[in-house]
Amino acid sequence: MKILALDFDGVIVDSVLDSLFVGHNAYLKLYGPGKKKYFGGELFTFESWEETKNQYQEEIKYYRTLRPFIRGATDYGLIQKLIEENKFVKHQEEFDNYRKTVEFDFEAYEKEFYKERESLQNINYRGWFNLEPPYTKVIEGIKKLLKEGTKIVIATSNRRKAIAKTFTPEYFGFTIEPEDILDRRFGEDKSEQMKYIVKSYNIKFEEIYFVDDQVSHLIQTKPMGVKVVLAGWSYATDAQKEEARKQNIPIIEKEEDFYPIIKNV
């Protein structure tokens, strides 16, 4: 293994509450506060967040069931729209079909989503960071791997400038340089990011190990020769894990198994 490529959301951090907080506010700002009944049609704030979580426990629980179908930022808006319309989806195919047929301004929502996240980070970066708690055992494993000399690259659909600050001693307790964070500019398709890694780090596809929570990303990159692994400790559903097994994609079920399994690789 020459490169360990890690996805960010769902592998290193549990970003469900971040996507809910930012995605909800972006949705309301696009369509107007007070006009939607979901979460009372009111914007979330850091000051009232604990009270909001207590008040809407069932809604947040349902939101979590939809998180496994997410592939990019625009999908967070689709979740808001699904819940607003009281529609239910049970698997990825249903979600993808809804995406293809729904009337939704993906471009406008994406801009509003990242604008809202940046605004919240400017207001209180630590408050935003607390919305996406890291998987403790994964963080511990990354620290050990870095200390042992493993080269780690982040392959994410997020934005580099949004998450780069987390990879510092002040937040995660270790450093990954910004140039080693490949974000959506390097390709929404993770296979494009793998191509960049091969070219930029002068290695072969077979020398990359790639861990992601979205099995479709792993199915994309496996034929290239990349050694792919599904993060089973976060959002992957039973159906997605079964698909991984059919595709002969290894699964790390528990976050505490992350380090020993990757180490033995």
Secondary structure, 3 states (H helix, E strand, C coil): CCEEEECCECCCECCHHHHHHHHHHHHHHHHCCCCCCHHHHCCCCCCCHHHHHHHCHHHHHHHHHHHHHCCCCHHHHHHHHHHHCCCCCCCHHHHHHHHHHCCCCHHHHHHHHHHHHHHHHHHCHHHHHCCCCECHHHHHHHHHHHHCCCCEEEECCCCHHHHHHHCCCCCCCCCCCHHHEECHHHCCCHHHHHHHHHHHHCCCHHHEEEEECCHHHHHHHHHHCCEEEEECCCCCCHHHHHHHHHCCCCEECCHHHHHHHHHHC
